[in-house]
Amino acid sequence: MAETADVVVVGGGCIGTSIAWQLARRGAGRVIMLEKTGIASGATGWSSAIVRMHYTHEPLIKMALFGRRMFENFEDEVGGDSGFRRVGFLVVLPPEDVPAARRVVGLQRGLGIDATMLSLEEIAEIEPRLSLEGVVAGTWEPDSGHADGSSTANSFAAAARNAGADLRIGAEVTGVQPGDGSSIRISTTTGDIEAGSVVMASGYRTSALLEPLGVELPIKPVRHSIAVVERTADFGPQHPVISDHIQNGYYRPEGADLVLLGDHDPLEGDIDHDIETDKQPPPTSIARHTARFANRFPSEADAMYRRGYTGTYDTTPDFQPALGAVKAIPGLFVAVGFSGHGFKLSPSVGRIMSDVVLEGETDVADISMFRVERFAEGDLVTAPEGYGTRSLA
């Protein structure tokens, strides 16, 4: 006979733990979270954990703002440490991206976010060591920065346990199917569970688990390589998080003297379903990352490469998440396919999914554009203007 639960959350990354915490603290009944390996052992633990609000779609801006506010007050709201550091978020722009950036900043300011367009002179005031080759303007968010994926997920997990959630590590989900009546049956390596509601927050693996139910959820695991370099001894104070739209990369400070370097493009790496068995990045990607950093910071031509690793982008065709209820299967919900920007949204996703599970709707943001059915309908999300067809900034 199967065990029973009110809600089962599948996945122990920053998304799954945030959802489990919100459900438990709001009295959702018996909440069980299932994780096959360990908290933050997947994409979350290898994330650059950038916290910013520069998005082309208003719902994403609202979700990121919700998250940034929680990161700012994480210890009081959640307990534990997220590792958040408020170092600012600077975007440097080529001419073709300026109109889209102005639109984004306008949306942000309309929502009360401290965001501004910058001239070249203003960029130089914020970061005088930066080469402005190819740059015509910038944007600036002084309240943004970066956090730590593992610390955040483990803090969410501890808060979920304290609120009464049952977190089970080492329970791998092997199947999802309709149960008796209106329930859903989750098959795991440790036994079956019948639940009134199931929230899938299991990254790219969700596609294969839901395919037998006829749910079209095209998510591909893309390797995202990250290089860690040590700045030269005379570099000086750490720089802000920098999004380089000319070279299509980012530079994110780490600690006193390190920098994480990565790609913007969710499709830059190889699609690899065995991505978690080999975390070594290809030498070509490390060379690309370090060359970009040296181009943008000329003083860092001799920055020392310390290590590299590979994270995971669970990428959808339109680079946007599948978020909310699966209409064809009552009681089934998804929060997957974040295409590299799930970490900063995880606080809001926890709140949104708990709203949708418990109340059927949410007032955090309009998530209708992220419905799972859009893939079967061919109604993919596109950027309203600028930044190509991708609505990641």
Summary of the structure (lengths in Angstrom):
residues: 393
radius of gyration: 20.6
end to end distance: 48.9
largest distance: 69.1
contacts: 1411
relative contact order: 0.20
helix: 31%
strand: 27%
